[in-house]
Amino acid sequence: MSITPQTSSRVPVAAVLVAGLGSQVVDDALTTVLPPAVVLSGLIAILLTAGAARVVTRSRTGADVARTGVGVGIASAVIGLLFGGLGLIAILLAGVTVVAGVAGAAVGRRP
């Protein structure tokens, strides 16, 4: 006997990649234009990722919301690590960025 899923979920890959890349590019552009923003760069990237996940998942329901949020968080984290390097703080921020992607997608939604 096997378990077959009753619903399928599809994650919009292009939208996820654009959201992840966009949040990191906007963060880097902001720190270039406003050098004092470097101090808050990690927090800015996390907030931008959460906002991007919210925008990408606005028409999604159910498990698609969480899966798309994870996708945005992972895309943003990987791109952030590629841009910023593989230091300890960068890796810790990448983990928080993945969680922020899911939180941004799921917060405020009805079950």
C-alpha positions as a LaTeX table, in Angstrom:
\begin{tabular}{lrrr}
\hline
Residue & $x$ (\AA) & $y$ (\AA) & $z$ (\AA) \\
\hline
Met1 & 0.00 & 0.00 & 0.00 \\
Ser2 & 1.33 & 3.42 & $-0.84$ \\
Ile3 & 0.30 & 6.91 & 0.10 \\
Thr4 & $-0.52$ & 9.19 & $-2.78$ \\
Pro5 & $-0.90$ & 12.92 & $-2.31$ \\
Gln6 & $-4.34$ & 14.31 & $-3.04$ \\
Thr7 & $-3.11$ & 17.73 & $-4.04$ \\
Ser8 & $-0.10$ & 18.90 & $-5.91$ \\
Ser9 & 1.89 & 21.96 & $-5.02$ \\
Arg10 & 3.82 & 24.06 & $-7.41$ \\
Val11 & 6.44 & 26.59 & $-6.46$ \\
Pro12 & 6.96 & 29.43 & $-8.94$ \\
Val13 & 10.70 & 29.02 & $-9.53$ \\
Ala14 & 11.20 & 32.22 & $-11.52$ \\
Ala15 & 9.38 & 34.35 & $-8.95$ \\
Val16 & 11.31 & 32.73 & $-6.11$ \\
Leu17 & 14.67 & 33.39 & $-7.77$ \\
Val18 & 13.76 & 36.99 & $-8.65$ \\
Ala19 & 12.56 & 37.65 & $-5.09$ \\
Gly20 & 15.71 & 36.17 & $-3.54$ \\
Leu21 & 18.02 & 38.01 & $-5.92$ \\
Gly22 & 16.05 & 41.23 & $-5.61$ \\
Ser23 & 16.22 & 41.31 & $-1.82$ \\
Gln24 & 20.00 & 40.86 & $-1.86$ \\
Val25 & 20.59 & 43.36 & $-4.67$ \\
Val26 & 18.45 & 46.01 & $-2.96$ \\
Asp27 & 20.34 & 45.39 & 0.29 \\
Asp28 & 23.70 & 45.77 & $-1.45$ \\
Ala29 & 22.54 & 48.87 & $-3.32$ \\
Leu30 & 21.31 & 50.43 & $-0.09$ \\
Thr31 & 24.61 & 49.83 & 1.67 \\
Thr32 & 26.44 & 51.32 & $-1.32$ \\
Val33 & 24.31 & 54.47 & $-1.36$ \\
Leu34 & 24.15 & 54.82 & 2.43 \\
Pro35 & 27.45 & 53.55 & 3.92 \\
Pro36 & 26.19 & 53.72 & 7.54 \\
Ala37 & 23.57 & 51.11 & 6.58 \\
Val38 & 26.35 & 48.48 & 6.53 \\
Val39 & 25.85 & 48.08 & 10.27 \\
Leu40 & 22.25 & 46.97 & 9.69 \\
Ser41 & 22.86 & 45.16 & 6.40 \\
Gly42 & 21.94 & 41.72 & 7.73 \\
Leu43 & 18.72 & 42.97 & 9.29 \\
Ile44 & 17.80 & 44.83 & 6.10 \\
Ala45 & 18.35 & 41.69 & 4.00 \\
Ile46 & 16.23 & 39.63 & 6.38 \\
Leu47 & 13.36 & 42.13 & 6.29 \\
Leu48 & 13.55 & 42.41 & 2.50 \\
Thr49 & 13.45 & 38.62 & 2.20 \\
Ala50 & 10.38 & 38.40 & 4.43 \\
Gly51 & 8.67 & 41.11 & 2.39 \\
Ala52 & 9.58 & 39.45 & $-0.90$ \\
Ala53 & 8.23 & 36.12 & 0.35 \\
Arg54 & 4.99 & 37.82 & 1.33 \\
Val55 & 4.61 & 39.34 & $-2.13$ \\
Val56 & 5.40 & 36.09 & $-3.97$ \\
Thr57 & 2.95 & 34.05 & $-1.86$ \\
Arg58 & 0.00 & 36.44 & $-1.85$ \\
Ser59 & $-2.07$ & 34.27 & $-4.23$ \\
Arg60 & $-1.00$ & 30.92 & $-2.75$ \\
Thr61 & $-2.83$ & 28.75 & $-0.24$ \\
Gly62 & $-2.05$ & 25.79 & 1.96 \\
Ala63 & 1.31 & 24.10 & 1.81 \\
Asp64 & 2.29 & 26.16 & $-1.24$ \\
Val65 & 2.76 & 29.18 & 1.03 \\
Ala66 & 5.36 & 27.50 & 3.23 \\
Arg67 & 7.16 & 25.82 & 0.35 \\
Thr68 & 7.37 & 29.06 & $-1.61$ \\
Gly69 & 8.55 & 30.92 & 1.51 \\
Val70 & 11.29 & 28.34 & 2.03 \\
Gly71 & 12.29 & 28.73 & $-1.60$ \\
Val72 & 12.56 & 32.51 & $-1.31$ \\
Gly73 & 14.52 & 32.20 & 1.94 \\
Ile74 & 16.96 & 29.66 & 0.50 \\
Ala75 & 17.44 & 31.64 & $-2.71$ \\
Ser76 & 18.12 & 34.82 & $-0.75$ \\
Ala77 & 20.48 & 33.02 & 1.66 \\
Val78 & 22.51 & 31.37 & $-1.09$ \\
Ile79 & 22.78 & 34.58 & $-3.08$ \\
Gly80 & 23.74 & 36.47 & 0.10 \\
Leu81 & 26.47 & 33.94 & 0.83 \\
Leu82 & 27.77 & 34.23 & $-2.73$ \\
Phe83 & 27.84 & 38.04 & $-2.48$ \\
Gly84 & 29.14 & 38.29 & 1.09 \\
Gly85 & 31.38 & 35.30 & 1.59 \\
Leu86 & 31.28 & 32.28 & 3.86 \\
Gly87 & 32.11 & 33.80 & 7.22 \\
Leu88 & 30.52 & 32.62 & 10.46 \\
Ile89 & 28.23 & 35.64 & 10.78 \\
Ala90 & 27.19 & 35.34 & 7.12 \\
Ile91 & 26.29 & 31.68 & 7.60 \\
Leu92 & 24.26 & 32.46 & 10.73 \\
Leu93 & 22.46 & 35.27 & 8.90 \\
Ala94 & 21.75 & 32.89 & 6.02 \\
Gly95 & 19.99 & 30.52 & 8.42 \\
Val96 & 17.90 & 33.35 & 9.83 \\
Thr97 & 17.12 & 34.49 & 6.27 \\
Val98 & 15.61 & 31.09 & 5.44 \\
Val99 & 13.42 & 31.30 & 8.53 \\
Ala100 & 12.46 & 34.87 & 7.59 \\
Gly101 & 11.32 & 33.67 & 4.17 \\
Val102 & 8.90 & 31.20 & 5.75 \\
Ala103 & 7.79 & 33.67 & 8.41 \\
Gly104 & 7.21 & 36.41 & 5.85 \\
Ala105 & 5.12 & 34.07 & 3.74 \\
Ala106 & 3.06 & 32.65 & 6.61 \\
Val107 & 2.52 & 35.53 & 9.05 \\
Gly108 & $-0.96$ & 37.01 & 9.07 \\
Arg109 & $-2.59$ & 34.21 & 7.07 \\
Arg110 & $-5.61$ & 32.29 & 8.19 \\
Pro111 & $-5.18$ & 28.54 & 8.69 \\
\hline
\end{tabular}
